[in-house]
C-alpha cells in the first residue's frame, strides 16, 4: 500500500513543479493527428490570420515577447481603401472622374469648391450629380460705394452718417471666412466680397453738451465684413450671408470723423457730447438674407425680402418687399450692374432707368447702438431694454440709373421710432457701383 501511494505522489510532484515554470503558448496550434491549414487566433479584439508560406499578412502579428499576464495590444495598420475596391470598379471611377474634369475645363466659369455639392461632383461617387446642378463662381469685379446722411433732409440726429464700401471679386473665395457661409443646393452663381463699414449715431441735437437723458446716446462702430452672394436666376432667388468683425465705441473714430466733417462746413457747429458715447466693445455678427421673386415682367417686378442678424451688434428678424418699375433688366440676371460685353452676350439692356419702393418690418432683439456693448457695461448712458421699440418699420423710395458697368442709386429712407419717446427719422442714401 505504501508503494502504491509513492507511485501516485511522484507524478503529481513533477506536474506541480512543471506548472510553476513560465509557459509560452505556441503561435499556431495544430492538430497532432490531422494536418490542416493554420487557424485564426483572436487576441485582444484583433484578428491575426496566418497565411500559407510566401503570402504576406496585411496586419502585424501581436508581440509575444511581453511578460505573462501583461498582454500588449498594438494598433493594426488598415489597408488603403483602394485595396478593397474591385479593379473594374476602380477603372470605372477613374473614367467618370476624368470625364467630369474634362467637362469642367470646357466651361467658361469655374465651379465653387466651397460648396459641398461641387466637391461631391469631383468624387468618384455618387454618380447621380448632374452637371446642371453645379454652383459656379462669378468672375465679376464690382466696387460699390454707399453713403448715408441726413444732411439733405436738414437734420443732424439719430442715424446721422454711414459709409459702406463693398468690393466683389473671385479672389475672396479663398478668404477663410467664406468657408463659414451657409451652402446652397441648386444651380447658381456665387459672388464673394469684402466690405468696410462705419456708422454714426447722435441724439436729437449735437449743439448741447452733457448727457441728454431720454434721447439717443452717441454711438459709432467700424467693422470689416466678408460676404457671399448666391444668385439663382432659374428659381429667382438670392441668398446673402455676411460675417462682420469690428469694434463699437471710441476705437471706431466716429467722433473724429463727425467733428472733422462739421469743421469743414461753415454753417455747422462742432458736435458736443461724444465723450459720453457707447464705450468700446467687440463686434461679431452674422447676417443672412433671402430675396425671392414673385412677379417678373419686362417693366415691373416684385420680390419678397427676409433676413436675420445674430451677434453682439444686432440681433433681429426682418421681412418685407421690393417693387420696381421702369426700363429694367430681370432682377436676378446679375448683381444689378455688369460690363457691356456680358450684357450683350445675355441679351440684356445696356441702359436701365427705373423707380423702386421698399418696405420692411423688423423685430428687434438687441441693438448695441442703443443698449451698449454686450460685454462692456461701462458706458455712462444707454437706453434701457424695456424702452427699446421691439417692432420697427422702415420704408424707402428711389430711382436707379445704370449704363454698362456704372450705376447710380438715389434713395430716401424713413424709419419709425427706435426707442420710447423717440421720433421718426429720415435720411438719404447715395450709391455708386463700378464694374472693374
C-alpha positions in Angstrom: 0.0 0.0 0.0 2.9 2.3 0.8 4.5 1.7 -2.6 1.2 2.4 -4.3 1.0 5.9 -2.6 4.6 6.7 -3.7 3.8 5.9 -7.3 0.8 8.2 -7.2 2.5 11.1 -5.5 5.6 11.2 -7.7 3.8 12.1 -10.9 1.8 14.8 -9.1 5.0 16.3 -7.7 6.7 16.6 -11.1 3.4 18.0 -12.6 3.3 20.8 -9.9 7.0 21.7 -10.5 6.5 21.9 -14.2 3.4 24.1 -13.9 5.3 26.7 -11.9 7.6 27.5 -14.9 6.6 30.1 -17.5 4.8 28.5 -20.3 4.7 30.1 -23.8 1.7 29.4 -25.9 2.5 28.3 -29.4 1.8 30.9 -32.1 -0.3 28.4 -34.1 -2.0 25.3 -32.6 -2.1 22.3 -34.9 -3.9 19.0 -34.6 -1.2 16.4 -33.8 -3.1 13.8 -35.8 -4.7 15.6 -38.8 -2.7 18.1 -40.7 -4.7 21.2 -41.7 -4.4 24.8 -42.7 -3.5 27.4 -40.0 -6.4 28.6 -37.9 -7.4 32.1 -36.8 -6.4 33.1 -33.4 -8.3 36.0 -31.8 -6.3 38.2 -29.4 -7.5 41.5 -27.8 -10.2 42.4 -30.4 -7.7 41.9 -33.3 -7.6 39.1 -35.7 -4.3 37.5 -36.7 -4.5 35.4 -39.7 -1.7 33.1 -40.6 -1.4 32.5 -44.3 0.4 29.9 -46.4 4.1 30.5 -46.8 5.0 33.1 -49.2 1.9 35.2 -48.7 2.5 38.3 -46.6 -0.1 39.3 -43.9 -1.7 42.8 -44.0 -1.8 43.0 -40.2 1.0 43.0 -37.7 1.4 40.0 -35.5 1.0 40.6 -31.8 4.1 40.9 -29.7 4.7 37.6 -28.0 7.8 38.8 -26.1 5.8 40.6 -23.4 5.6 39.3 -19.9 2.9 36.7 -19.0 -0.3 38.4 -17.8 0.6 41.8 -19.4 -0.8 41.4 -22.9 0.3 44.2 -25.2 -2.1 45.5 -27.8 -0.7 47.1 -30.9 -2.6 49.2 -33.4 -3.2 47.4 -36.7 -2.4 49.0 -40.0 -5.5 49.1 -42.1 -5.1 48.7 -45.8 -5.9 51.7 -48.0 -9.5 51.9 -49.2 -8.5 51.4 -52.8 -7.3 47.9 -52.0 -10.8 46.9 -51.1 -12.3 48.1 -54.4 -12.6 45.7 -57.3 -10.3 46.5 -60.2 -13.3 47.0 -62.6 -14.9 49.5 -60.1 -11.7 51.4 -59.8 -11.4 51.7 -63.5 -15.0 53.0 -63.7 -14.3 55.6 -61.0 -11.2 56.9 -62.8 -13.1 57.1 -66.1 -16.0 59.0 -64.6 -13.6 61.4 -62.8 -11.7 62.1 -66.0 -14.9 62.9 -67.8 -16.1 65.3 -65.1 -12.7 67.1 -65.1 -12.8 67.4 -68.9 -16.3 68.8 -68.7 -15.3 71.5 -66.2 -12.3 72.5 -68.4 -14.7 73.3 -71.3 -16.9 75.6 -69.1 -16.4 79.4 -69.2 -16.8 79.8 -65.4 -15.1 77.8 -62.7 -17.1 75.9 -60.1 -17.1 77.0 -56.4 -15.3 74.3 -54.4 -16.5 75.8 -51.2 -19.9 74.2 -52.0 -20.5 70.6 -50.8 -22.4 69.7 -54.0 -19.5 70.7 -56.1 -17.0 68.7 -54.1 -19.2 65.7 -54.4 -19.2 66.1 -58.2 -15.3 65.7 -58.2 -15.5 62.5 -56.1 -15.9 59.2 -57.9 -19.1 58.5 -56.0 -22.0 59.2 -56.2 -22.7 59.1 -59.9 -26.1 61.0 -59.7 -24.8 64.6 -59.6 -25.8 66.2 -63.0 -23.5 69.0 -64.2 -26.5 71.3 -64.5 -26.8 71.4 -60.7 -23.3 72.8 -60.1 -22.7 76.2 -58.5 -20.4 78.5 -60.4 -18.0 81.1 -59.1 -18.8 84.6 -60.5 -15.9 86.4 -62.2 -17.4 89.9 -61.9 -15.3 92.5 -60.1 -17.6 95.2 -58.7 -16.8 98.2 -56.4 -19.7 99.7 -54.6 -19.6 103.0 -52.6 -22.6 103.7 -50.4 -23.1 106.9 -48.5 -25.9 107.7 -46.0 -26.5 111.1 -44.4 -29.5 113.1 -43.1 -28.0 116.5 -44.1 -30.1 116.6 -47.3 -33.2 116.2 -45.0 -32.0 119.2 -42.9 -31.5 117.1 -39.8 -28.5 116.0 -37.8 -29.7 113.4 -35.4 -30.1 109.6 -34.7 -28.6 107.7 -37.7 -26.7 110.7 -39.0 -24.0 109.3 -41.2 -22.9 105.9 -42.7 -20.3 104.8 -45.2 -20.1 101.3 -46.7 -17.5 100.2 -49.3 -18.0 96.8 -50.9 -15.6 95.0 -53.3 -16.7 91.8 -55.0 -14.0 89.7 -56.7 -13.3 85.9 -57.3 -10.2 86.0 -55.2 -12.2 86.4 -52.0 -13.4 82.8 -52.4 -10.2 81.9 -50.7 -11.0 84.0 -47.7 -11.2 81.6 -44.6 -14.4 83.3 -43.5 -16.0 82.4 -46.8 -16.0 78.7 -45.8 -18.3 79.5 -42.9 -21.1 80.7 -45.1 -24.3 78.6 -45.4 -24.1 76.4 -48.5 -26.6 76.3 -51.4 -28.0 73.2 -53.1 -29.2 74.3 -56.5 -27.6 75.6 -59.7 -26.5 79.2 -59.1 -23.5 81.6 -59.2 -21.6 82.7 -56.1 -20.1 86.1 -55.7 -17.6 86.7 -52.9 -16.5 90.1 -51.5 -15.4 92.2 -48.5 -16.8 95.3 -47.0 -15.7 98.2 -44.8 -18.5 99.9 -42.8 -18.6 102.9 -40.4 -21.9 104.2 -39.0 -22.5 107.1 -36.5 -25.5 107.9 -34.2 -26.2 111.0 -32.2 -29.0 112.4 -30.0 -31.6 114.7 -31.4 -29.2 117.7 -31.3 -25.4 117.9 -31.2 -25.3 121.5 -30.0 -26.0 120.8 -26.3 -23.2 119.3 -24.2 -23.6 116.7 -21.4 -25.9 113.7 -21.3 -29.4 114.1 -22.8 -31.4 111.6 -20.8 -34.4 110.1 -22.7 -32.6 110.7 -26.0 -30.4 108.5 -28.2 -26.9 108.0 -26.9 -23.8 108.9 -29.0 -22.5 105.7 -30.7 -20.3 104.7 -33.6 -19.0 101.4 -35.0 -16.5 100.2 -37.5 -16.3 96.7 -38.9 -14.8 94.6 -41.6 -17.2 92.2 -43.4 -16.9 89.1 -45.5 -19.9 88.2 -47.6 -21.1 85.7 -50.2 -24.0 86.4 -52.6 -25.6 83.3 -54.2 -27.7 84.3 -57.2 -30.1 81.8 -58.7 -31.8 83.2 -61.8 -33.6 79.9 -62.6 -35.6 80.0 -59.3 -35.5 83.8 -59.0 -33.8 83.5 -55.6 -30.9 85.2 -53.9 -29.1 84.3 -50.7 -26.6 86.6 -49.0 -24.5 85.7 -46.0 -22.1 88.1 -44.2 -19.8 87.8 -41.2 -18.8 91.1 -39.5 -15.8 91.7 -37.2 -15.0 95.1 -35.7 -15.5 97.4 -32.8 -18.1 99.8 -31.4 -17.0 102.8 -29.3 -14.2 105.4 -29.5 -11.9 103.0 -31.3 -14.2 103.3 -34.3 -13.2 107.0 -34.7 -16.8 108.1 -35.3 -16.4 111.2 -33.1 -13.3 112.2 -35.0 -15.0 111.8 -38.4 -18.1 113.8 -37.5 -16.0 116.6 -35.8 -13.7 116.9 -38.9 -16.8 117.0 -41.2 -18.5 119.7 -39.2 -15.4 121.8 -39.1 -15.2 121.8 -42.9 -18.8 123.1 -43.3 -19.0 126.8 -42.1 -22.7 126.5 -41.1 -22.2 123.5 -38.8 -21.2 123.7 -35.2 -18.8 121.3 -33.6 -20.7 118.4 -32.1 -20.8 118.2 -28.3 -21.2 115.2 -26.1 -19.1 112.5 -27.9 -17.3 111.9 -24.6 -20.4 110.1 -23.4 -20.7 107.7 -26.3 -21.1 103.9 -26.0 -17.8 102.5 -24.9 -15.5 100.1 -26.7 -16.7 96.6 -27.3 -16.2 93.8 -29.8 -18.4 93.3 -32.8 -19.0 89.8 -34.0 -22.2 89.4 -36.1 -23.6 87.1 -38.7 -26.2 88.3 -41.2 -28.3 86.2 -43.5 -30.9 87.5 -46.0 -33.1 86.0 -48.7 -34.8 87.5 -51.8 -37.5 85.7 -53.7 -39.0 86.8 -57.0 -42.8 86.8 -57.0 -43.6 88.8 -60.1 -41.3 89.2 -63.1 -42.2 91.3 -66.1 -40.3 93.4 -68.7 -41.3 96.6 -67.0 -42.2 95.6 -63.4 -41.2 93.1 -60.8 -41.9 92.3 -57.1 -39.6 90.5 -54.7 -40.1 89.4 -51.1 -37.3 90.0 -48.6 -36.4 88.3 -45.3 -33.4 88.4 -43.2 -31.9 87.9 -39.7 -28.9 89.1 -37.7 -27.3 87.5 -34.8 -24.4 88.8 -32.7 -23.0 91.4 -30.4 -24.0 94.4 -32.6 -27.5 93.5 -33.8 -29.9 90.6 -33.2 -33.2 90.9 -35.2 -35.6 89.4 -37.7 -36.7 91.3 -40.9 -39.3 90.8 -43.5 -40.6 93.0 -46.4 -40.9 93.6 -50.1 -39.2 95.4 -53.0 -41.1 96.8 -56.0 -39.5 98.0 -59.2 -40.9 99.5 -62.4 -39.4 101.1 -65.5 -36.8 100.2 -68.1 -35.0 97.4 -66.3 -33.3 94.0 -66.7 -34.5 91.0 -64.7 -33.6 91.4 -61.1 -31.8 88.1 -60.8 -29.9 88.3 -64.1 -26.9 89.7 -62.2 -26.0 91.8 -59.2 -27.6 94.9 -60.8 -24.6 96.0 -62.9 -22.4 94.3 -65.5 -20.0 95.2 -68.2 -21.3 95.7 -71.8 -19.9 92.5 -73.3 -21.6 90.4 -70.7 -24.9 92.3 -71.2 -24.7 91.8 -74.9 -24.0 88.1 -74.6 -27.0 87.6 -72.3 -29.2 89.9 -74.5 -29.8 92.3 -71.6 -30.3 96.1 -71.7 -27.1 98.1 -71.5 -29.1 101.1 -70.1 -31.5 100.9 -67.2 -33.7 103.5 -65.6 -36.4 102.6 -63.0 -38.2 103.6 -59.9 -38.2 101.3 -56.8 -40.0 101.1 -53.5 -39.1 99.1 -50.4 -40.8 98.3 -47.1 -39.7 96.2 -44.2 -40.7 95.4 -40.6 -38.1 94.4 -38.1 -38.4 92.6 -34.8 -35.6 93.9 -32.6 -33.9 91.6 -30.0 -30.7 93.6 -29.3 -29.2 96.9 -30.6 -25.8 97.8 -29.3 -26.0 101.4 -30.6 -28.9 101.9 -28.1 -28.2 99.4 -25.3 -24.4 99.5 -25.3 -21.9 96.7 -25.9 -22.8 93.1 -25.0 -19.6 92.6 -22.8 -18.5 96.1 -21.8 -21.1 97.6 -19.4 -19.1 100.7 -18.5 -21.0 103.1 -20.9 -22.2 106.2 -19.0 -25.5 106.4 -20.7 -27.6 103.8 -22.7 -31.3 103.1 -23.4 -32.8 100.5 -21.0 -34.0 97.3 -22.5 -37.7 97.9 -21.7 -37.6 101.3 -23.5 -36.5 99.7 -26.8 -39.1 99.6 -29.6 -39.3 95.9 -30.4 -41.1 96.5 -33.8 -39.5 99.0 -36.2 -40.8 99.8 -39.6 -38.6 101.2 -42.4 -39.6 102.2 -45.9 -37.7 103.8 -48.8 -38.2 105.0 -52.4 -35.7 105.9 -55.0 -34.5 105.9 -58.6 -31.7 104.0 -60.3 -29.8 104.7 -63.5 -27.1 102.5 -65.0 -25.3 102.3 -68.3 -22.9 99.4 -68.9 -20.8 98.9 -65.9 -21.7 102.1 -64.0 -24.8 102.5 -61.8 -26.2 105.3 -59.6 -28.9 105.0 -56.9 -30.6 107.8 -55.1 -32.9 106.6 -52.2 -34.9 108.3 -49.4 -35.3 106.4 -46.2 -37.9 106.8 -43.4 -37.6 105.0 -40.1 -40.1 104.6 -37.2 -39.1 105.4 -33.6 -36.5 103.0 -32.2 -37.0 103.8 -28.5 -39.5 105.2 -26.1 -40.1 109.0 -26.6 -38.2 108.7 -29.9 -39.4 110.2 -33.2 -39.5 109.3 -36.8 -36.2 109.8 -38.7 -35.2 110.1 -42.4 -32.0 110.2 -44.4 -30.8 110.0 -48.0 -28.8 107.2 -49.5 -26.4 107.6 -52.4 -24.9 104.5 -54.1 -22.3 104.2 -56.8 -21.3 100.9 -58.5 -18.5 100.3 -60.9 -17.6 97.1 -62.8 -13.8 96.9 -62.9 
